[in-house]
Amino acid sequence: MLETPRSYRGMVTSPHHLASQAGLDILKEGGTAVEAAVAMAAALAVVYPHMTGIGGDGFWLVAEPDGRVRGIDACGRAAAAADLSLYAGCDAIPTRGSLAANTVAGTISGWQAALSFSPGRLPLSRLLRDAIHHAEAGAPVSRSFVETLAAKRHELADLPGFLDAYTADGSRLRQLRLGETLRRIAEDGCDSYYRGALAADIAADLASVGSPVTAADLAAHRALDVTPLSVGAFGATLYNMTPPTQGLAALLILAVLERLGDPGPQDGFGHLHGLVESVKQAFLIRDRHVGDPDGMTIDPQALLDDSAALDAMAARIDPARALPWPQPPSAGDTTWFGAIDGEGRVVSVIQSIFFEFGSGMVLPKTGIVWQNRGSSFRLAEAGWNPLRPGAKPFHTLNPALAKFADGRTMAYGTMGGEGQPQTQAQIFARYVRYGVPLQEAVTAPRFLLGRTWGEQSVTLKLEDRFPPDTVAALRGAGHDIEMLPPFTSTMGHAGMLVRYPDGLLEGATDPRSDGQVAAW
């Protein structure tokens, strides 16, 4: 049996063991879960640079000990110069290169907002200390990094400075310019990333590589304090992030799933078919309506509060046949991580640079790799997710949190683009519906409906640990099945943390990642 780690004083989980250790050390020194999360966020930007970085975006959910649940939207907007004329002659925005680096990076503003509304005890220099060390002294390259670099080298090798930044010295990767940038943030504060001398250097860097993002775009950026979306399901209030993220889809999946009734065994046809079809119903809403909140025509919270609408979504599901698919896919590489402190503060965070290594543009002076999130914009005047100056791009990122009627609080999430809400639903359902321990729930086989990394495949992908009779039944119901290896990063890098009313903490990390749970 897989053992779920337990403790009382504090716990963190992340997809890289050095980041988890950085977060735990903050808790041991008396820091809060928010401070531990900032330390992990910074460390991941260094030791997992193919998945995340300080040139990306982030979103936070924080459950405070007093019962409040708060959200932070640290999504950058499109540059003022990022209009349709900039891409004249293009059918779509490029996914790599300078024109893909067309939105402000919001990650650092998310750290600033989290620390401001949940004041901590340690200086920023302490929170960033481990990240700075790993950047300057070098960190061991992970298996995930090596495999991703090999797979994407043909897309990125010709971009200026890319190979210089990510060519390891044997098994050690040093990022000296990034380390110096983190030092400057530690000394001058998070705001310096957007306003001040560091911001001027970042703007000059962006101009030198041909990005449309300017100093004025950086200076105009602020993270937003938002009220998370929520819905009741499975004896809990579930929370997720507001648009432009797909948090609405994550909540809809579980709200619809609960309405399907008793599905039978957790690895049987009934449960898996119901989950997949719930995903489809949620994605139909997401792909029609979710994007920049300034341009949306529905109120996502009103939909979640409308029991009749949720009942109607569930009623559209045929218990024996698969709805014809596909729908347009979404990609993305990301990191989710979480922390709980001894006071009961629970934090769920996700940050990303979108594709592996983002735009591939490594800023020459500051060492920041810039995201390509804005490549998801459509080159259109109107409709879903159109490019316009100052718009927020649609985001796959969505951190999750649940507060149960019995007093438990859970933070959970995953990387995985299109798969994020799917993986969230799978690990949540195993834990809550079937009573599976956390680590077993995360380790268990998973599915992904939609694309895998670097391909346009939109099949229903299954890790090959599912029972053969279940696979056969899914095929018979009309699902287009593709079998994958028993453990694959295609299914994301998930994690879960739970705090019980008596203070007991439990956590899980994903064997598909390089991560660990760290606790004391």
DOSE-459664 format. One record per residue (C-alpha): residue in one letter; x, y, z. Coordinates in steps of 0.1 Angstrom, whole numbers, padded with zeros to 4 digits. Layout:
<nodes>
NODE / A / X / Y / Z $
...
</nodes>
This chain:
<nodes>
NODE / M / 0000 / 0000 / 0000 $
NODE / L / 0012 / 0035 / -0008 $
NODE / E / 0017 / 0056 / 0024 $
NODE / T / 0004 / 0091 / 0026 $
NODE / P / 0028 / 0114 / 0045 $
NODE / R / 0014 / 0130 / 0077 $
NODE / S / 0025 / 0157 / 0102 $
NODE / Y / 0011 / 0184 / 0124 $
NODE / R / 0033 / 0215 / 0122 $
NODE / G / 0035 / 0222 / 0085 $
NODE / M / 0036 / 0206 / 0051 $
NODE / V / 0043 / 0215 / 0015 $
NODE / T / 0043 / 0197 / -0019 $
NODE / S / 0057 / 0207 / -0053 $
NODE / P / 0069 / 0190 / -0084 $
NODE / H / 0106 / 0194 / -0075 $
NODE / H / 0122 / 0182 / -0043 $
NODE / L / 0145 / 0212 / -0039 $
NODE / A / 0115 / 0236 / -0041 $
NODE / S / 0096 / 0215 / -0015 $
NODE / Q / 0127 / 0217 / 0007 $
NODE / A / 0129 / 0254 / 0003 $
NODE / G / 0092 / 0258 / 0013 $
NODE / L / 0096 / 0235 / 0044 $
NODE / D / 0126 / 0254 / 0056 $
NODE / I / 0105 / 0286 / 0056 $
NODE / L / 0079 / 0269 / 0077 $
NODE / K / 0105 / 0257 / 0101 $
NODE / E / 0118 / 0292 / 0106 $
NODE / G / 0084 / 0304 / 0116 $
NODE / G / 0072 / 0316 / 0082 $
NODE / T / 0036 / 0313 / 0069 $
NODE / A / 0023 / 0290 / 0042 $
NODE / V / 0022 / 0321 / 0019 $
NODE / E / 0059 / 0327 / 0025 $
NODE / A / 0066 / 0291 / 0020 $
NODE / A / 0047 / 0292 / -0013 $
NODE / V / 0068 / 0323 / -0025 $
NODE / A / 0100 / 0304 / -0016 $
NODE / M / 0088 / 0274 / -0036 $
NODE / A / 0076 / 0296 / -0065 $
NODE / A / 0111 / 0312 / -0068 $
NODE / A / 0129 / 0279 / -0064 $
NODE / L / 0108 / 0263 / -0091 $
NODE / A / 0116 / 0292 / -0115 $
NODE / V / 0152 / 0281 / -0112 $
NODE / V / 0152 / 0243 / -0109 $
NODE / Y / 0122 / 0237 / -0132 $
NODE / P / 0128 / 0264 / -0159 $
NODE / H / 0112 / 0244 / -0186 $
NODE / M / 0079 / 0245 / -0167 $
NODE / T / 0078 / 0279 / -0150 $
NODE / G / 0097 / 0311 / -0144 $
NODE / I / 0095 / 0347 / -0133 $
NODE / G / 0086 / 0357 / -0169 $
NODE / G / 0052 / 0340 / -0166 $
NODE / D / 0018 / 0343 / -0149 $
NODE / G / 0004 / 0329 / -0117 $
NODE / F / -0028 / 0324 / -0097 $
NODE / W / -0033 / 0319 / -0060 $
NODE / L / -0060 / 0307 / -0036 $
NODE / V / -0054 / 0312 / 0001 $
NODE / A / -0077 / 0299 / 0028 $
NODE / E / -0070 / 0319 / 0059 $
NODE / P / -0073 / 0306 / 0095 $
NODE / D / -0103 / 0329 / 0100 $
NODE / G / -0123 / 0311 / 0072 $
NODE / R / -0118 / 0336 / 0044 $
NODE / V / -0108 / 0323 / 0010 $
NODE / R / -0091 / 0348 / -0012 $
NODE / G / -0079 / 0347 / -0048 $
NODE / I / -0051 / 0364 / -0066 $
NODE / D / -0051 / 0370 / -0104 $
NODE / A / -0016 / 0376 / -0115 $
NODE / C / -0022 / 0375 / -0152 $
NODE / G / -0005 / 0399 / -0175 $
NODE / R / -0023 / 0418 / -0203 $
NODE / A / -0014 / 0421 / -0239 $
NODE / A / 0010 / 0449 / -0247 $
NODE / A / -0004 / 0482 / -0260 $
NODE / A / 0014 / 0475 / -0293 $
NODE / A / 0000 / 0440 / -0296 $
NODE / D / -0027 / 0446 / -0321 $
NODE / L / -0038 / 0429 / -0353 $
NODE / S / -0015 / 0450 / -0374 $
NODE / L / 0016 / 0436 / -0356 $
NODE / Y / 0007 / 0402 / -0370 $
NODE / A / -0002 / 0413 / -0405 $
NODE / G / 0003 / 0384 / -0429 $
NODE / C / 0001 / 0358 / -0401 $
NODE / D / -0026 / 0332 / -0398 $
NODE / A / -0019 / 0328 / -0361 $
NODE / I / 0003 / 0343 / -0334 $
NODE / P / 0037 / 0324 / -0334 $
NODE / T / 0042 / 0301 / -0304 $
NODE / R / 0080 / 0308 / -0302 $
NODE / G / 0101 / 0339 / -0307 $
NODE / S / 0097 / 0376 / -0300 $
NODE / L / 0062 / 0380 / -0313 $
NODE / A / 0051 / 0352 / -0290 $
NODE / A / 0064 / 0373 / -0260 $
NODE / N / 0035 / 0398 / -0263 $
NODE / T / 0020 / 0399 / -0227 $
NODE / V / 0032 / 0413 / -0194 $
NODE / A / 0045 / 0386 / -0170 $
NODE / G / 0024 / 0387 / -0138 $
NODE / T / 0041 / 0361 / -0116 $
NODE / I / 0061 / 0385 / -0094 $
NODE / S / 0031 / 0407 / -0088 $
NODE / G / 0013 / 0376 / -0075 $
NODE / W / 0040 / 0371 / -0049 $
NODE / Q / 0037 / 0407 / -0039 $
NODE / A / -0001 / 0405 / -0036 $
NODE / A / 0000 / 0373 / -0016 $
NODE / L / 0026 / 0388 / 0009 $
NODE / S / 0007 / 0420 / 0012 $
NODE / F / -0027 / 0406 / 0021 $
NODE / S / -0013 / 0378 / 0043 $
NODE / P / 0016 / 0395 / 0060 $
NODE / G / 0045 / 0373 / 0069 $
NODE / R / 0074 / 0372 / 0093 $
NODE / L / 0105 / 0368 / 0071 $
NODE / P / 0122 / 0392 / 0048 $
NODE / L / 0119 / 0387 / 0010 $
NODE / S / 0156 / 0381 / 0009 $
NODE / R / 0152 / 0350 / 0030 $
NODE / L / 0123 / 0338 / 0009 $
NODE / L / 0144 / 0340 / -0023 $
NODE / R / 0176 / 0328 / -0007 $
NODE / D / 0174 / 0292 / -0019 $
NODE / A / 0164 / 0302 / -0054 $
NODE / I / 0193 / 0326 / -0057 $
NODE / H / 0217 / 0299 / -0045 $
NODE / H / 0204 / 0273 / -0070 $
NODE / A / 0207 / 0299 / -0098 $
NODE / E / 0242 / 0310 / -0089 $
NODE / A / 0258 / 0278 / -0076 $
NODE / G / 0239 / 0256 / -0100 $
NODE / A / 0212 / 0230 / -0095 $
NODE / P / 0212 / 0194 / -0107 $
NODE / V / 0192 / 0190 / -0139 $
NODE / S / 0161 / 0169 / -0135 $
NODE / R / 0150 / 0141 / -0158 $
NODE / S / 0120 / 0161 / -0168 $
NODE / F / 0143 / 0190 / -0179 $
NODE / V / 0166 / 0168 / -0199 $
NODE / E / 0138 / 0150 / -0217 $
NODE / T / 0119 / 0182 / -0224 $
NODE / L / 0150 / 0200 / -0237 $
NODE / A / 0158 / 0171 / -0260 $
NODE / A / 0122 / 0170 / -0273 $
NODE / K / 0119 / 0208 / -0279 $
NODE / R / 0155 / 0215 / -0290 $
NODE / H / 0145 / 0217 / -0327 $
NODE / E / 0120 / 0244 / -0320 $
NODE / L / 0142 / 0265 / -0297 $
NODE / A / 0179 / 0260 / -0306 $
NODE / D / 0180 / 0289 / -0331 $
NODE / L / 0165 / 0315 / -0308 $
NODE / P / 0192 / 0340 / -0296 $
NODE / G / 0207 / 0330 / -0263 $
NODE / F / 0185 / 0300 / -0256 $
NODE / L / 0211 / 0272 / -0257 $
NODE / D / 0236 / 0294 / -0238 $
NODE / A / 0211 / 0298 / -0210 $
NODE / Y / 0201 / 0261 / -0208 $
NODE / T / 0232 / 0241 / -0216 $
NODE / A / 0242 / 0224 / -0184 $
NODE / D / 0278 / 0220 / -0171 $
NODE / G / 0276 / 0182 / -0169 $
NODE / S / 0247 / 0176 / -0145 $
NODE / R / 0246 / 0211 / -0131 $
NODE / L / 0227 / 0241 / -0146 $
NODE / R / 0238 / 0276 / -0136 $
NODE / Q / 0217 / 0306 / -0144 $
NODE / L / 0239 / 0335 / -0132 $
NODE / R / 0219 / 0364 / -0148 $
NODE / L / 0186 / 0350 / -0134 $
NODE / G / 0203 / 0347 / -0100 $
NODE / E / 0213 / 0384 / -0102 $
NODE / T / 0178 / 0394 / -0111 $
NODE / L / 0164 / 0375 / -0081 $
NODE / R / 0189 / 0393 / -0059 $
NODE / R / 0177 / 0426 / -0072 $
NODE / I / 0141 / 0416 / -0064 $
NODE / A / 0151 / 0405 / -0030 $
NODE / E / 0168 / 0438 / -0023 $
NODE / D / 0144 / 0462 / -0040 $
NODE / G / 0111 / 0444 / -0036 $
NODE / C / 0087 / 0427 / -0060 $
NODE / D / 0074 / 0461 / -0073 $
NODE / S / 0109 / 0467 / -0088 $
NODE / Y / 0100 / 0442 / -0115 $
NODE / Y / 0074 / 0466 / -0129 $
NODE / R / 0086 / 0500 / -0118 $
NODE / G / 0122 / 0512 / -0113 $
NODE / A / 0157 / 0503 / -0124 $
NODE / L / 0151 / 0466 / -0128 $
NODE / A / 0119 / 0472 / -0147 $
NODE / A / 0139 / 0495 / -0170 $
NODE / D / 0164 / 0468 / -0176 $
NODE / I / 0137 / 0442 / -0183 $
NODE / A / 0120 / 0467 / -0208 $
NODE / A / 0153 / 0472 / -0225 $
NODE / D / 0159 / 0435 / -0227 $
NODE / L / 0124 / 0430 / -0242 $
NODE / A / 0130 / 0457 / -0268 $
NODE / S / 0164 / 0441 / -0277 $
NODE / V / 0148 / 0408 / -0286 $
NODE / G / 0119 / 0424 / -0305 $
NODE / S / 0091 / 0419 / -0280 $
NODE / P / 0062 / 0445 / -0282 $
NODE / V / 0061 / 0447 / -0243 $
NODE / T / 0073 / 0481 / -0231 $
NODE / A / 0082 / 0498 / -0199 $
NODE / A / 0048 / 0514 / -0199 $
NODE / D / 0031 / 0480 / -0202 $
NODE / L / 0051 / 0468 / -0172 $
NODE / A / 0043 / 0499 / -0151 $
NODE / A / 0006 / 0496 / -0158 $
NODE / H / 0004 / 0461 / -0144 $
NODE / R / -0011 / 0451 / -0111 $
NODE / A / -0022 / 0418 / -0097 $
NODE / L / -0059 / 0416 / -0087 $
NODE / D / -0074 / 0405 / -0054 $
NODE / V / -0105 / 0385 / -0065 $
NODE / T / -0133 / 0365 / -0050 $
NODE / P / -0128 / 0329 / -0062 $
NODE / L / -0155 / 0310 / -0080 $
NODE / S / -0173 / 0283 / -0058 $
NODE / V / -0198 / 0255 / -0060 $
NODE / G / -0211 / 0229 / -0036 $
NODE / A / -0205 / 0193 / -0044 $
NODE / F / -0196 / 0161 / -0026 $
NODE / G / -0201 / 0175 / 0009 $
NODE / A / -0177 / 0204 / 0003 $
NODE / T / -0175 / 0239 / -0010 $
NODE / L / -0151 / 0238 / -0040 $
NODE / Y / -0131 / 0269 / -0049 $
NODE / N / -0113 / 0277 / -0081 $
NODE / M / -0100 / 0307 / -0100 $
NODE / T / -0121 / 0333 / -0119 $
NODE / P / -0117 / 0340 / -0157 $
NODE / P / -0096 / 0343 / -0177 $
NODE / T / -0087 / 0309 / -0163 $
NODE / Q / -0106 / 0276 / -0169 $
NODE / G / -0115 / 0274 / -0132 $
NODE / L / -0152 / 0274 / -0142 $
NODE / A / -0146 / 0242 / -0161 $
NODE / A / -0129 / 0225 / -0132 $
NODE / L / -0159 / 0233 / -0109 $
NODE / L / -0185 / 0223 / -0135 $
NODE / I / -0169 / 0189 / -0140 $
NODE / L / -0174 / 0180 / -0104 $
NODE / A / -0208 / 0196 / -0100 $
NODE / V / -0221 / 0176 / -0130 $
NODE / L / -0203 / 0144 / -0119 $
NODE / E / -0221 / 0144 / -0086 $
NODE / R / -0254 / 0146 / -0104 $
NODE / L / -0248 / 0114 / -0123 $
NODE / G / -0256 / 0091 / -0093 $
NODE / D / -0238 / 0059 / -0082 $
NODE / P / -0213 / 0050 / -0110 $
NODE / G / -0199 / 0017 / -0096 $
NODE / P / -0162 / 0009 / -0090 $
NODE / Q / -0136 / 0037 / -0093 $
NODE / D / -0118 / 0020 / -0122 $
NODE / G / -0150 / 0008 / -0138 $
NODE / F / -0168 / 0020 / -0170 $
NODE / G / -0195 / 0039 / -0152 $
NODE / H / -0172 / 0062 / -0132 $
NODE / L / -0147 / 0068 / -0160 $
NODE / H / -0174 / 0073 / -0187 $
NODE / G / -0192 / 0097 / -0164 $
NODE / L / -0161 / 0117 / -0157 $
NODE / V / -0151 / 0120 / -0194 $
NODE / E / -0186 / 0131 / -0204 $
NODE / S / -0187 / 0156 / -0175 $
NODE / V / -0154 / 0170 / -0189 $
NODE / K / -0170 / 0174 / -0223 $
NODE / Q / -0200 / 0192 / -0210 $
NODE / A / -0178 / 0216 / -0190 $
NODE / F / -0154 / 0222 / -0219 $
NODE / L / -0184 / 0231 / -0242 $
NODE / I / -0192 / 0259 / -0218 $
NODE / R / -0155 / 0269 / -0214 $
NODE / D / -0147 / 0270 / -0251 $
NODE / R / -0178 / 0291 / -0259 $
NODE / H / -0176 / 0316 / -0231 $
NODE / V / -0145 / 0318 / -0209 $
NODE / G / -0117 / 0343 / -0216 $
NODE / D / -0109 / 0379 / -0207 $
NODE / P / -0136 / 0387 / -0181 $
NODE / D / -0140 / 0422 / -0197 $
NODE / G / -0154 / 0405 / -0228 $
NODE / M / -0175 / 0376 / -0214 $
NODE / T / -0212 / 0374 / -0219 $
NODE / I / -0220 / 0351 / -0190 $
NODE / D / -0216 / 0354 / -0152 $
NODE / P / -0196 / 0323 / -0142 $
NODE / Q / -0207 / 0323 / -0106 $
NODE / A / -0243 / 0327 / -0116 $
NODE / L / -0240 / 0296 / -0137 $
NODE / L / -0225 / 0276 / -0108 $
NODE / D / -0253 / 0288 / -0085 $
NODE / D / -0280 / 0277 / -0110 $
NODE / S / -0289 / 0242 / -0100 $
NODE / A / -0313 / 0238 / -0129 $
NODE / A / -0286 / 0246 / -0154 $
NODE / L / -0262 / 0221 / -0138 $
NODE / D / -0290 / 0195 / -0138 $
NODE / A / -0295 / 0201 / -0175 $
NODE / M / -0258 / 0196 / -0182 $
NODE / A / -0259 / 0163 / -0164 $
NODE / A / -0291 / 0153 / -0182 $
NODE / R / -0273 / 0157 / -0216 $
NODE / I / -0249 / 0129 / -0207 $
NODE / D / -0258 / 0095 / -0223 $
NODE / P / -0248 / 0069 / -0197 $
NODE / A / -0240 / 0044 / -0224 $
NODE / R / -0226 / 0064 / -0253 $
NODE / A / -0198 / 0089 / -0258 $
NODE / L / -0205 / 0124 / -0271 $
NODE / P / -0187 / 0129 / -0304 $
NODE / W / -0154 / 0148 / -0299 $
NODE / P / -0130 / 0166 / -0304 $
NODE / Q / -0132 / 0203 / -0296 $
NODE / P / -0103 / 0228 / -0301 $
NODE / P / -0073 / 0217 / -0278 $
NODE / S / -0052 / 0238 / -0255 $
NODE / A / -0016 / 0232 / -0245 $
NODE / G / 0006 / 0244 / -0217 $
NODE / D / 0033 / 0236 / -0192 $
NODE / T / 0029 / 0247 / -0156 $
NODE / T / 0037 / 0240 / -0120 $
NODE / W / 0012 / 0236 / -0091 $
NODE / F / 0024 / 0237 / -0055 $
NODE / G / 0008 / 0240 / -0021 $
NODE / A / 0015 / 0247 / 0015 $
NODE / I / -0001 / 0245 / 0049 $
NODE / D / 0012 / 0261 / 0081 $
NODE / G / 0007 / 0253 / 0117 $
NODE / E / -0019 / 0281 / 0121 $
NODE / G / -0042 / 0264 / 0095 $
NODE / R / -0034 / 0287 / 0065 $
NODE / V / -0038 / 0267 / 0033 $
NODE / V / -0023 / 0279 / 0000 $
NODE / S / -0029 / 0266 / -0036 $
NODE / V / -0007 / 0282 / -0063 $
NODE / I / -0001 / 0276 / -0100 $
NODE / Q / 0023 / 0295 / -0122 $
NODE / S / 0034 / 0290 / -0158 $
NODE / I / 0052 / 0302 / -0188 $
NODE / F / 0026 / 0283 / -0211 $
NODE / F / 0046 / 0261 / -0235 $
NODE / E / 0078 / 0244 / -0224 $
NODE / F / 0104 / 0272 / -0220 $
NODE / G / 0076 / 0297 / -0229 $
NODE / S / 0084 / 0318 / -0260 $
NODE / G / 0120 / 0306 / -0258 $
NODE / M / 0132 / 0342 / -0256 $
NODE / V / 0158 / 0345 / -0228 $
NODE / L / 0163 / 0381 / -0220 $
NODE / P / 0200 / 0388 / -0225 $
NODE / K / 0207 / 0410 / -0194 $
NODE / T / 0182 / 0397 / -0168 $
NODE / G / 0182 / 0360 / -0178 $
NODE / I / 0144 / 0358 / -0177 $
NODE / V / 0127 / 0334 / -0201 $
NODE / W / 0095 / 0352 / -0212 $
NODE / Q / 0061 / 0334 / -0215 $
NODE / N / 0042 / 0328 / -0247 $
NODE / R / 0007 / 0329 / -0231 $
NODE / G / -0004 / 0356 / -0256 $
NODE / S / 0001 / 0331 / -0285 $
NODE / S / -0033 / 0317 / -0274 $
NODE / F / -0050 / 0349 / -0287 $
NODE / R / -0070 / 0346 / -0319 $
NODE / L / -0062 / 0370 / -0347 $
NODE / A / -0097 / 0382 / -0350 $
NODE / E / -0117 / 0413 / -0344 $
NODE / A / -0143 / 0396 / -0321 $
NODE / G / -0154 / 0362 / -0308 $
NODE / W / -0137 / 0340 / -0284 $
NODE / N / -0102 / 0352 / -0270 $
NODE / P / -0095 / 0378 / -0297 $
NODE / L / -0062 / 0397 / -0296 $
NODE / R / -0065 / 0434 / -0286 $
NODE / P / -0042 / 0457 / -0267 $
NODE / G / -0046 / 0453 / -0229 $
NODE / A / -0066 / 0421 / -0231 $
NODE / K / -0061 / 0391 / -0209 $
NODE / P / -0055 / 0358 / -0227 $
NODE / F / -0074 / 0327 / -0219 $
NODE / H / -0056 / 0307 / -0192 $
NODE / T / -0055 / 0270 / -0186 $
NODE / L / -0041 / 0276 / -0151 $
NODE / N / -0064 / 0270 / -0122 $
NODE / P / -0055 / 0263 / -0086 $
NODE / A / -0081 / 0244 / -0066 $
NODE / L / -0092 / 0244 / -0030 $
NODE / A / -0120 / 0227 / -0011 $
NODE / K / -0135 / 0232 / 0024 $
NODE / F / -0155 / 0202 / 0036 $
NODE / A / -0185 / 0203 / 0059 $
NODE / D / -0166 / 0181 / 0084 $
NODE / G / -0139 / 0208 / 0088 $
NODE / R / -0112 / 0195 / 0064 $
NODE / T / -0095 / 0219 / 0040 $
NODE / M / -0078 / 0207 / 0009 $
NODE / A / -0055 / 0223 / -0016 $
NODE / Y / -0049 / 0204 / -0048 $
NODE / G / -0039 / 0210 / -0084 $
NODE / T / -0017 / 0200 / -0113 $
NODE / M / 0002 / 0211 / -0144 $
NODE / G / -0011 / 0199 / -0177 $
NODE / G / -0028 / 0225 / -0198 $
NODE / E / -0060 / 0209 / -0212 $
NODE / G / -0057 / 0182 / -0186 $
NODE / Q / -0056 / 0204 / -0155 $
NODE / P / -0094 / 0203 / -0146 $
NODE / Q / -0095 / 0167 / -0157 $
NODE / T / -0067 / 0156 / -0134 $
NODE / Q / -0082 / 0177 / -0106 $
NODE / A / -0115 / 0159 / -0109 $
NODE / Q / -0099 / 0125 / -0111 $
NODE / I / -0078 / 0128 / -0079 $
NODE / F / -0106 / 0146 / -0061 $
NODE / A / -0132 / 0119 / -0069 $
NODE / R / -0109 / 0091 / -0059 $
NODE / Y / -0102 / 0107 / -0025 $
NODE / V / -0138 / 0120 / -0018 $
NODE / R / -0161 / 0096 / -0036 $
NODE / Y / -0141 / 0064 / -0030 $
NODE / G / -0122 / 0072 / 0002 $
NODE / V / -0088 / 0065 / -0014 $
NODE / P / -0058 / 0078 / 0006 $
NODE / L / -0042 / 0109 / -0009 $
NODE / Q / -0010 / 0093 / -0022 $
NODE / E / -0029 / 0064 / -0038 $
NODE / A / -0053 / 0089 / -0054 $
NODE / V / -0025 / 0108 / -0070 $
NODE / T / -0006 / 0077 / -0081 $
NODE / A / -0036 / 0059 / -0095 $
NODE / P / -0040 / 0057 / -0133 $
NODE / R / -0054 / 0087 / -0151 $
NODE / F / -0069 / 0097 / -0184 $
NODE / L / -0066 / 0128 / -0206 $
NODE / L / -0092 / 0139 / -0231 $
NODE / G / -0075 / 0160 / -0257 $
NODE / R / -0040 / 0169 / -0268 $
NODE / T / -0007 / 0157 / -0255 $
NODE / W / 0025 / 0177 / -0255 $
NODE / G / 0037 / 0188 / -0289 $
NODE / E / 0009 / 0170 / -0308 $
NODE / Q / -0026 / 0177 / -0320 $
NODE / S / -0039 / 0143 / -0309 $
NODE / V / -0074 / 0147 / -0293 $
NODE / T / -0081 / 0111 / -0284 $
NODE / L / -0091 / 0098 / -0250 $
NODE / K / -0057 / 0088 / -0236 $
NODE / L / -0054 / 0062 / -0208 $
NODE / E / -0024 / 0051 / -0188 $
NODE / D / -0023 / 0014 / -0194 $
NODE / R / -0029 / 0004 / -0158 $
NODE / F / -0067 / 0006 / -0162 $
NODE / P / -0085 / -0028 / -0162 $
NODE / P / -0087 / -0042 / -0198 $
NODE / D / -0125 / -0048 / -0195 $
NODE / T / -0130 / -0011 / -0187 $
NODE / V / -0109 / -0001 / -0217 $
NODE / A / -0129 / -0024 / -0239 $
NODE / A / -0162 / -0010 / -0225 $
NODE / L / -0150 / 0026 / -0232 $
NODE / R / -0141 / 0017 / -0268 $
NODE / G / -0175 / 0000 / -0272 $
NODE / A / -0193 / 0032 / -0260 $
NODE / G / -0176 / 0052 / -0288 $
NODE / H / -0146 / 0067 / -0270 $
NODE / D / -0115 / 0071 / -0293 $
NODE / I / -0090 / 0054 / -0271 $
NODE / E / -0052 / 0058 / -0271 $
NODE / M / -0031 / 0038 / -0247 $
NODE / L / -0001 / 0054 / -0230 $
NODE / P / 0027 / 0041 / -0208 $
NODE / P / 0018 / 0033 / -0171 $
NODE / F / 0032 / 0066 / -0158 $
NODE / T / 0035 / 0096 / -0181 $
NODE / S / 0039 / 0133 / -0176 $
NODE / T / 0011 / 0137 / -0202 $
NODE / M / -0012 / 0132 / -0173 $
NODE / G / 0003 / 0162 / -0154 $
NODE / H / 0022 / 0166 / -0121 $
NODE / A / -0005 / 0166 / -0094 $
NODE / G / -0003 / 0172 / -0057 $
NODE / M / -0027 / 0173 / -0028 $
NODE / L / -0026 / 0186 / 0008 $
NODE / V / -0053 / 0182 / 0035 $
NODE / R / -0057 / 0197 / 0069 $
NODE / Y / -0080 / 0180 / 0094 $
NODE / P / -0099 / 0198 / 0121 $
NODE / D / -0076 / 0185 / 0148 $
NODE / G / -0045 / 0199 / 0129 $
NODE / L / -0034 / 0167 / 0113 $
NODE / L / -0019 / 0173 / 0078 $
NODE / E / -0017 / 0149 / 0049 $
NODE / G / 0000 / 0153 / 0016 $
NODE / A / 0007 / 0136 / -0017 $
NODE / T / 0031 / 0143 / -0046 $
NODE / D / 0031 / 0128 / -0081 $
NODE / P / 0055 / 0100 / -0091 $
NODE / R / 0052 / 0114 / -0126 $
NODE / S / 0072 / 0144 / -0115 $
NODE / D / 0105 / 0151 / -0097 $
NODE / G / 0087 / 0163 / -0066 $
NODE / Q / 0081 / 0154 / -0030 $
NODE / V / 0060 / 0161 / 0001 $
NODE / A / 0081 / 0178 / 0028 $
NODE / A / 0068 / 0181 / 0063 $
NODE / W / 0077 / 0185 / 0100 $
</nodes>
